[in-house]
Amino acid sequence: MKPLLYIFWLFYRIWFYVLVAIPIIILFPILLILILKETWYPQFFKVARIWARFILIGMGFVWKIEREQNPEPKKSYMFVANHTSMTDIMLMLVTLKNPFVFVGKKELSKIPLFGFFYKRTSILVDRSSAKSRQAVFLRAQRRLKQGLSICIFPEGGVPDETVILDEFKDGAFRMAINHKIPIVPITFADNKKRFSYTFFSGGPGRMRVKIHKFLPTDDLIIEDTKGLNSETRTLIKNQLLTYQKN
């Protein structure tokens, strides 16, 4: 039985990258046009949501979204979620209709095809460079002024799989306070089980998502960054612990 499982996992991983590539290849001319101007990003975002749905459905994932509050159209937010899988990107895209820009590690830009568009539409950060981290704030500010939202996985990377939730970096919370935009905490319950970074693992099934009540920043000052960080992390961690019981 175990050898059959390993064969399934091998082809399941290959199938994922095939699903990632197919829409990009088919829609390449359209995507190329949509990245020519930053003002065309909302149209690119709509296509990206279709791409994400195509992948999740093709992998046999069924998502269920619980919403305590809904983002309002044409408003900017700071979306933050736990990070456990490459499918976090796709699930975030299908969860939210408000156009947002990812802030993510520059290493993802090296992925063939996907990386070409990722580095031209996302805000990339080199965490080893203070200059790069500072540039993120300037680029994010410009995108927020365009009416977009920002999405950050504040763990700063995918933690060891034995860790329920790693410590959060302060960047997302400092940025939200500076720009007076609400924090939208989001919990992904099953992505680690469905498609973790362990090669021989995963499989089709449910993906539960919870959009928590927003945390306002209007009355906060920069000294409140740590408190906002802690409040958000506690909210997501408690929800993960609740999901583990079900």
Summary of the structure (lengths in Angstrom):
residues: 246
radius of gyration: 17.7
end to end distance: 27.2
largest distance: 58.1
contacts: 738
relative contact order: 0.17
helix: 52%
strand: 15%
